[in-house]
Amino acid sequence: MIDESFSVKGVHFEYASNLETTGFNQTKTNGGPIDEGKYVLI
């Protein structure tokens, strides 16, 4: 199940805290830094 998502210049990203991945998966409800209006570095 995907918990959160965002788009950067038309590229969509999804992530969830309950999935084991080698990439980013820290949702806002679990203290993650991504929030609406913030800049991200990809």
Beta strands, then each sheet from edge to edge (+ up, - down):
strand 1: 4-8
strand 2: 11-15
sheet 1: 1+ 2-
end
